[in-house]
Amino acid sequence: MSEPQASDDRTVLLVAHTGRKAAREAAQLLCSELADAGVALRLLDTEAAELGLDPAVPMECVPASADAAAGCELVVVLGGDGTILRGAELSRPTRTPLLGVNLGHVGFLAEAESDDLATTVRQVVHRQWTVEERLTVDIRVLSDGELLHGCWALNEASVEKAARQRMLEVLVEVDDRPLSRWSGDGVVCATPTGSTAYAFSAGGPVVWPDLAALLLVPLSAHALFARPLVVSPTSVVAVTLLRNQRGKAVLWCDGRRTYDLPPGARIEVRRGDPPVLLARLHQAPFTDRLVRKFGLPTAGWRGIHDPDA
């Protein structure tokens, strides 16, 4: 972790789930408080009108492009994990720290909760955050050695069947060595950050986010050996679609960006560059976050941090 760099010219990019009343109300409060503190506001031009902000509050509107966060000290996101993933698409190109305020359900990527927004605003104003790097993955789709498509993901890249009634038959490799071949619904290639998302629901392990690794999780595979795997962060995982199958396949990146895969396509997943930077307001260990977000039972535990111990 590193401390944020101070600057006299302060700008924050705000990204919000405009379809939620709670997000619009939080945006109004946040923008008013930041403007009063002398922090310039930048909004996406597709969202500004829907947020119903005070017209007296000065703001800059920009398109949702790769340089939307250029010159900003933070990208603040109001919404659930889906909105935060959208914010990551804007923060990553300029390596701007991303601060998520949870207005969804679980909100694993969020650092703050909506019921403590006033404290969050104060911490933003006084630059009371640190920055944490989160590993990403870069994905290449090839056909007969030709690059067809390139993308990236913070949580996961998944190769899935496009039709419910058809299974996919794939060959999986790690570092150019064949690992196994199986039929099933597909494969999830996840980061430690994504280990609590799609990969978790598919039976994959929870991986602490400060561990550098890649996860490979089969989806409903019909095979003797089809266990979730954790491989080196320097490894390259490849999933090849067999040409003679009848089912169609699709590539999903973070459940947001999709690409249709031709028969015989080879999908390569490797550690991405750059990482996504997350702004941290609290230094609580990941174990506490896991317990809180999943509501894990810890009653009766007596340890050094237990006030009743």
C-alpha positions, -999 to 999 in steps of 0.1 A, spaced: 0 0 0 11 36 -6 -1 70 5 -20 91 -20 -1 120 -36 -11 155 -25 -20 182 -50 -33 217 -48 -57 211 -78 -81 185 -66 -107 167 -88 -129 137 -82 -147 117 -109 -181 105 -97 -197 74 -112 -232 64 -99 -260 39 -104 -285 65 -116 -314 41 -115 -313 39 -77 -328 67 -56 -303 60 -29 -274 66 -54 -289 99 -66 -294 111 -30 -258 100 -20 -245 118 -51 -263 150 -42 -248 150 -7 -213 140 -18 -211 166 -46 -223 194 -23 -198 185 5 -169 181 -19 -177 214 -37 -178 232 -3 -144 218 5 -129 231 -28 -127 197 -45 -136 200 -82 -163 176 -95 -162 156 -128 -192 136 -139 -200 114 -169 -221 133 -194 -246 103 -196 -252 105 -159 -251 142 -149 -287 151 -158 -301 120 -142 -285 126 -108 -305 158 -102 -276 178 -87 -278 213 -75 -272 235 -106 -253 259 -84 -226 232 -78 -198 237 -105 -190 205 -123 -173 192 -155 -190 167 -177 -170 142 -198 -177 112 -220 -171 77 -206 -137 73 -223 -103 59 -214 -92 94 -202 -123 103 -182 -104 101 -150 -72 118 -162 -60 143 -136 -84 131 -109 -72 120 -75 -101 96 -70 -129 79 -89 -158 76 -64 -184 50 -73 -219 49 -58 -236 16 -64 -231 -22 -61 -203 -43 -75 -215 -40 -111 -213 -2 -109 -178 -5 -93 -166 -27 -121 -179 -1 -145 -159 25 -125 -128 3 -128 -130 5 -166 -126 43 -162 -100 43 -134 -76 17 -148 -63 35 -179 -51 65 -159 -42 45 -128 -65 65 -106 -75 50 -73 -111 38 -71 -133 42 -40 -165 22 -39 -195 32 -17 -218 2 -14 -254 7 -24 -260 -29 -34 -263 -61 -15 -229 -78 -8 -206 -51 -23 -173 -70 -19 -155 -44 -40 -168 -15 -19 -147 1 8 -175 22 24 -212 17 32 -240 41 23 -251 46 59 -217 62 68 -215 85 38 -207 116 59 -176 99 73 -166 88 38 -169 123 25 -148 136 54 -121 110 47 -120 120 10 -118 157 18 -88 151 42 -72 125 19 -75 98 46 -70 68 24 -43 44 12 -39 27 -21 -40 -10 -27 -31 -27 -60 -55 -54 -73 -43 -79 -98 -61 -80 -132 -60 -104 -161 -54 -97 -198 -73 -120 -223 -65 -128 -259 -87 -146 -283 -69 -163 -311 -78 -184 -341 -51 -203 -360 -26 -180 -344 -44 -148 -354 -54 -123 -327 -92 -118 -330 -99 -99 -297 -82 -85 -266 -97 -75 -233 -91 -74 -196 -109 -81 -163 -107 -73 -126 -128 -102 -114 -128 -129 -140 -129 -140 -176 -153 -169 -183 -157 -191 -214 -193 -203 -214 -217 -221 -236 -241 -198 -254 -270 -223 -255 -284 -241 -225 -290 -274 -243 -254 -277 -256 -223 -285 -236 -189 -271 -245 -159 -294 -250 -126 -277 -241 -90 -284 -237 -73 -266 -209 -35 -258 -208 -12 -242 -183 21 -228 -195 17 -244 -229 12 -279 -214 -21 -297 -218 -38 -302 -184 -72 -319 -192 -101 -321 -216 -137 -320 -205 -173 -312 -215 -194 -289 -194 -208 -254 -191 -174 -237 -195 -144 -224 -175 -139 -194 -152 -104 -178 -150 -104 -155 -120 -82 -132 -100 -80 -132 -62 -104 -102 -62 -128 -123 -83 -125 -154 -61 -155 -141 -41 -176 -135 -72 -185 -159 -100 -156 -183 -92 -170 -186 -56 -205 -195 -68 -189 -222 -91 -172 -238 -62 -138 -221 -63 -117 -212 -33 -116 -179 -16 -82 -163 -21 -70 -134 -1 -66 -104 -24 -30 -96 -14 -19 -130 -28 -8 -129 -64 -23 -159 -82 -47 -170 -110 -77 -193 -105 -91 -218 -129 -126 -231 -120 -145 -256 -143 -182 -250 -147 -203 -282 -142 -176 -303 -159 -182 -339 -169 -147 -353 -161 -129 -373 -135 -104 -345 -129 -122 -311 -129 -111 -295 -97 -106 -257 -91 -69 -249 -94 -47 -220 -82 -17 -214 -104 13 -190 -104 7 -154 -113 33 -158 -141 14 -187 -156 -6 -185 -188 -39 -204 -188 -53 -213 -222 -88 -227 -230 -92 -241 -265 -127 -249 -280 -127 -281 -299 -137 -275 -336 -161 -304 -340 -186 -295 -313 -221 -282 -321 -225 -258 -292 -216 -221 -295 -195 -203 -269 -191 -168 -256 -164 -150 -236 -175 -128 -207 -152 -103 -190 -164 -93 -155 -199 -102 -166 -201 -69 -185 -182 -72 -218 -189 -101 -241 -174 -116 -273 -187 -145 -294 -161 -172 -298 -157 -192 -331 -151 -229 -332 -115 -237 -325 -108 -205 -307 -80 -203 -282 -85 -181 -252 -53 -171 -233 -55 -156 -198 -24 -140 -181 -17 -115 -154 -27 -81 -166 -9 -47 -167 -17 -23 -152 -35 -34 -120 -66 -17 -106 -59 7 -77 -84 6 -49 -86 34 -23 -87 19 12 -103 38 41 -99 11 67 -71 -12 76 -92 -41 89 -80 -76 77 -97 -94 48 -109 -120 73 -132 -94 89 -145 -83 55 -152 -119 46 -172 -124 78 -191 -92 75 -200 -95 38 -211 -132 40 -226 -129 75 -204 -158 87 -212 -172 122 -185 -163 147 -206 -162 179 -189 -180 207 -154 -173 194 -132 -161 223 -99 -145 212 -76 -116 218 -100 -92 199 -131 -105 216 -143 -78 241 -160 -105 262 -130 -128 263 
